[in-house]
């Protein structure tokens, strides 16, 4: 028997149905994606894409998507 885990839709739906039925219902009703429900439930970390062709674009994306304290921590690590 194959166990489906990680990022598969089947795993997400099974996990949501079992552990977050209210979010599962929203996915079934097409009010949100399985991935968004998994993130909201805390079963997956949030992710985002950053264009890497310009340092300015990277910085703008990170400032827009990350909390200020994480941006400050990242700046310190990059210095």
DRENVEXFI-229913 format. One record per residue (C-alpha): residue number from 1; residue in three letters; z, y, x. Coordinates in steps of 0.05 Angstrom, whole numbers, plus 5000, padded with zeros to 4 digits. Layout:
<recs>
    k    r     Z     Y     X
  NUM  ALA     Z     Y     X
...
</recs>
This chain:
<recs>
    k    r     Z     Y     X
    1  UNK  5000  5000  5000
    2  UNK  4980  5068  5028
    3  UNK  5032  5124  5024
    4  UNK  4999  5191  5011
    5  UNK  5037  5248  5044
    6  UNK  5027  5316  5075
    7  UNK  4972  5359  5047
    8  UNK  4938  5310  5000
    9  UNK  4932  5333  4928
   10  UNK  4956  5265  4903
   11  UNK  5019  5271  4944
   12  UNK  5031  5342  4920
   13  UNK  5023  5323  4847
   14  UNK  5069  5262  4854
   15  UNK  5122  5303  4890
   16  UNK  5119  5360  4840
   17  UNK  5122  5313  4781
   18  UNK  5183  5279  4810
   19  UNK  5221  5338  4841
   20  UNK  5195  5401  4807
   21  UNK  5169  5383  4738
   22  UNK  5164  5455  4714
   23  UNK  5117  5472  4771
   24  UNK  5079  5407  4760
   25  UNK  5065  5429  4688
   26  UNK  5038  5496  4713
   27  UNK  4990  5458  4760
   28  UNK  4968  5412  4704
   29  UNK  4956  5472  4659
   30  UNK  4915  5504  4716
   31  UNK  4962  5564  4720
   32  UNK  4972  5553  4795
   33  UNK  4946  5508  4850
   34  UNK  4982  5446  4875
   35  UNK  4989  5480  4943
   36  UNK  5019  5544  4913
   37  UNK  5068  5502  4873
   38  UNK  5089  5462  4935
   39  UNK  5101  5527  4973
   40  UNK  5141  5557  4915
   41  UNK  5183  5494  4910
   42  UNK  5197  5497  4985
   43  UNK  5162  5431  5000
   44  UNK  5110  5465  5044
   45  UNK  5115  5527  5088
   46  UNK  5073  5586  5069
   47  UNK  5009  5595  5111
   48  UNK  4955  5647  5119
   49  UNK  4892  5658  5160
   50  UNK  4886  5710  5214
   51  UNK  4819  5734  5241
   52  UNK  4822  5730  5317
   53  UNK  4765  5776  5336
   54  UNK  4806  5839  5341
   55  UNK  4878  5852  5363
   56  UNK  4881  5908  5311
   57  UNK  4862  5860  5255
   58  UNK  4912  5809  5279
   59  UNK  4967  5861  5280
   60  UNK  4949  5888  5211
   61  UNK  4949  5819  5180
   62  UNK  5016  5801  5211
   63  UNK  5048  5866  5188
   64  UNK  5022  5855  5118
   65  UNK  5042  5782  5112
   66  UNK  5107  5776  5151
   67  UNK  5175  5807  5139
   68  UNK  5190  5866  5186
   69  UNK  5244  5828  5224
   70  UNK  5195  5772  5240
   71  UNK  5143  5823  5264
   72  UNK  5196  5854  5310
   73  UNK  5216  5786  5337
   74  UNK  5143  5768  5349
   75  UNK  5131  5835  5385
   76  UNK  5190  5821  5430
   77  UNK  5164  5752  5447
   78  UNK  5095  5779  5462
   79  UNK  5121  5836  5507
</recs>
